[in-house]
Amino acid sequence: FDILIDLSLNDYLPLLYCAALSQAGLKVGRFQENHELFYDLMIQAGPEETVESFSMQVIHYLSRINN
């Protein structure tokens, strides 16, 4: 895969395991200090964030990178 995007707002061990073992060129996920080894790009998500608004943030930042 070229890119791996984790849109989960909570920690799930199987998803972190997939991110850790993935050979994707870019791995994107929610910001958390202990996730810095798993993701290349981390985006801050507030405690009341919804998956829809978080996914819009991911799309926004990825489109900015792609320019």
Long-range contacts (C-beta under 8 A, 24 or more apart in sequence): 1-25, 2-26, 3-27, 3-28, 3-62, 4-28, 5-29, 5-58, 6-30, 6-39, 7-51, 7-54, 7-55, 7-58, 9-45, 9-49, 9-51, 9-54, 28-58, 28-62, 30-54, 41-65
